[in-house]
Amino acid sequence: MDMEAIAALAGQQGGVLHRRQLRSLGADRWRVRNQVTAGRWSTRGRHTVATTNGVIGALGERWTAVFECGAGAAIDGVTALVHAGLTGFDAGRRPTVSLPGHYHRPEVPQVDIRGIASRRAGELLEGLPRVRPDVALIRAAEWAASDRQAALLLVMTAQQRLVRVEELPALAAEMKPHWRRAFIATVVGDVARGVQALGELDFARLCERYRIPPPSLQVVRELPGGRAVRDAHWDNGLGVEIDGVQHHLGLGPVDDALRQNALLIGGDSTLRLPVLGLRLHEAELMAQVREAYWLFERRATRAG
């Protein structure tokens, strides 16, 4: 039994090995049993053995999930995104594993097993069997518990630059998610464009739908530090800014704060509408716009 080779391989796999790997290194089932009985190793399922009897980390849990799910299994969805570096999203403790339809789907405790029709060419990465981030993102959005969670995943992954956002619309169209296909296509398109242009025409149509008088669009205001362009503005002093993904990247929040503060000091008031908020809560946000419009209209009438 090559203990040095076993330790090296276990180190690469979060402290766990498949029984098949152990056999190839000279550890048959009897030797494995002896190590487990002695308290040096522990079993983590039918196929997985840990070279410790303590807690294994996230990497070991992911390798265990793949080993226990069998041939064709790969880490996918949110777990693949977290493995690729996604931060700030609570992925839970259960690894997500995908299995193509022609493979048997076992029942493995504490593993979220998802069936897929087939693997895309080139979707699997080397090392831990896992799906590349862009494919995992589309699937994670499809498997999300809600539209809100799906949108959050799409935006956070784009913000953290784990995928090439300009390629996402074509990928989503090719993959054709079974669930929330139209929603994913819309949000992916927003993300790829930087969501700069929910734009003027779309917002004008929303105003018409919610019986809000039409605003002036792309209004330029002169400020002490330069110019500011409002996405929409009414003569009563109310303005609207449509915030896309680009408003939350880099120094975007700083620039937005400087511009909005200057507008406020100059006597203007601006509502900020996140474009993803409009995708998820259109009615509520447009009701706020309508309420604000008539509030400002009454003030302007009294002042006149």
N, C-alpha and C positions, 0 to 999 in steps of 0.2 A: 504494500500500500504506500503510494507516494504522498506522504503527508505534506511535503513542501509544495508540490504541485496542487494539491487539494486546497491548501491555505491560500495560494496565489489566485486560483480561480474563484474561490469564495470571496476573496477581497474585491474582485472585479464585479461580483454579482450581489453585493450587499450582504454577504455572509451566508448565502444559501447556494445549494447545488441540486441538480436533478439526479435522481438515483442512477440514471443512465450515465451521466458524467462521472459519478463516483465509481461505477463498475469499470469504466474505461481507465480509471486511475488506480485500479487494483482494490477498490473497496467493495467487496460483494455484500450481499444482504446480511451475512453473519457478522462481518466486521463492522458494518453500520450499526447493527443491533448492539454489539459490544460497546461501541462508543456512546450510544444513547443510554444504555444501561448504566454505564459508568458516569453519566451526567455531563459528559463533555459535549455531546451533540444533542439535537432534538429534532423530532419530525414535525413538519409543518403541513401535512396533508399526505395524500397517497404517493406523490412523486417527489416531494421536496424535503430536503434535509438541511438543517441549519447547523453550522459548525460552532454553535453556542447554544446554551440553554436559556439565554436571556432574551431581551427584546431586540428585534431587528428593526432597522430603520425603513424609511419610505422606499429606498432602492430595493432592499430585500423583499419588501412586500410586493413590489411590482414584478420582480422576477418570480416570486412565488405564485402570483396570480397567473402569469403566463404558463409556468410549468404545470399548474394544476388544471388549467383549461385545455391543455393538450395541443396537438398539432394544429397549425393555422392561426393560433391565438396571437394577438398583439395588443399592447397598450394603446388606447385610443381615447378620443374625446377629451374631456377636461384633464384627465390624468396625463395624457400625452402633452398637452399644453403646459401643465405645471412642470413636467419633466424637461420641457424645452426652455423653461425659465419664466413662465407666467407667475406673477406675484400679485397679491392683494385680492385674490379670489378664493373663497373657501370651497375647496374641492371635496371636502369630507374625507373620511378614512377609507372608503371602499374604492379600490382601483377599478377603472373602467377598461374592459377588454372587449375587443371585437372579434367575431368569428364569421368567416364566410359561410354562406348557407349550406354548402355541401359537407361541412364538418359537423360532427355530433356536438350538441351543446350540453355540456355537463352542468350539474348543479354544484356550484362551488360556494361555500359560505363566505360572506364578506367580500364578494367580487360581483361587480355589476357587469354581466355578460350581455353584449349587444350583438344581434345577428345582422349581418350585412349581405347584400346580394353577392358581391365579389370584391376582390382587391383591385384597386387601380394600379396600372403599371407604374412602378417606381415609388409607391406610397410608403414602403417599409424602409426603415433606416437600420444601419448596422448597430451592433452591440445589443442592448436590451431590445427585443422585438417590439417596435413601436411605430406608430404612423406619423408621417411628417406633419409639422404644425398646420399647414394650410388645409389639408384634408381633414385633420383632426378637428379643426375649428368649425368647418361646415357641419360635421357630424355632431359636435358638441352643441352647436346652436339648434340642430334638429332635435337632439335628445334632451334639451334643457327643460326644466320644470315649467317654464312660462315664457311668454314673449319678452318680458322684462329681463329675465335671466339670459335669454338668447342674445338680446341686444347688448347687454352688459359684457358678455363674453366677446362678441364681435368687436366692440369698441376698445375694450381693455387690451385685447391681443394686438389690435392695430396700433394703439398708443405705445405699447411696449416694443413695437417693431419686431415682432416674432414672425410676421408673414409679410409678403409683398402685397400691399393692399390693392395695387393697381391690377393684380392678376385674380383677385377674388371673384369679381362678377362672372368672368368666363368660367372659373372653376365651379362656382355654384350652379351655373347653367348646365354644365356638363354632368355634375353629380346628381342633379334633380332630386333634392331631398323629398322624402315622402310626406313628412310633416312640415307645416309652416313654410312651404316652398316660396310663396309670394312674399311673405314677411322677410325671410332671409334675403331674397333677391333685392328687396327694397333697401334694407339696412346695409347690405354689402355695397350696393350702389352708392348710398350716402357716404359710407366710410371711404370708398375709393375716390370719390370726388372731393373729399374733405368736407363734404356737406355744405359747401359755400352757397349753393343755390337751391335750397329747398325752394328756393329762390323766391324772387320777387313775384313772378307770375303765379306760382303755386300758392304763395301767401295771399295774393289778391283774390284768388279763387276761394280760399278758405274764408276770407272776410265776406265775400258774397254769400257763401253757403250759410254762414252764421249771422247774416243780416247786420253786418258792420259796414258803415259807409266806406267806400274805397279810399285807401291811403295814397299819398304820393310815394313813389318808390325810388330808392337809391338817392336820397336827398343829401346834399353836401352841406355841412356846417363848418364855418370858419372858427377855429379855436386859437387861443394864444400860442399853443405849441404846434399848430399846423391845422390840418383839416380832418374832419371825421365824416364818414359816410354812414347814414342810417339806412337800414334795409327798408323801413317803412316809416311814414310820418304823417300826422294829421295837423291841420292848421290850429287845432286847439292846444297844441303843445305836446301831445303824446307821441312817443316814438316806440318802435319795436326793432330789436336786434335778433336775428336768427343765428343762434350759436351752433356751429358745426363742430366736428371733431377737432379741427385745427385750432379752435379756441382753447383747447385744454392741453395743447402740446407746447413744450418749451416755455418761452416767455409770453405765450399767448394770453394767459390770465393777467399778467402784469400790464400788457398793452391795453387789454380790455378795461382794466380798472382805471388806468390813466385817462382813457378816452371817456368812459362813462362819468367819472368824477368831474372832468372838465365840462361835460354837457350839463351835469346837474348844477354846477356852480353858475353856469350861464343861464339857468332857469328852465332847462328842458328836463323832461322825465322820460325814461326809457324802460320798457319791459323787455326782459331777456327771455327768449324762448329757445330752449335746447331743441334742436331738430329731432333728436331721438325722443324727447318728451312729446313732441307733436305726433310722432309715430305711435307712441304708446298711450298717450292721454290727450288726444286731440280735442275732444269735447270740453274737458276741464280747462285746458289752457286757453282755448278760444273763448270760453265763457268769461275768463278773467280779462281777456283783451276787450270783449264787448262791455263788461262792467266798467273797466278803466276808461274806455272811450266815452261813455255817457257821463261818467264822473267829470272828466276833463271838459266835456262839452257844456255841462251845467255851470262849471266854474267860469268858463270863457264867456258864457252868456251873461252871468251876473257881473263879471268884470266889465263887459261892454255896455 
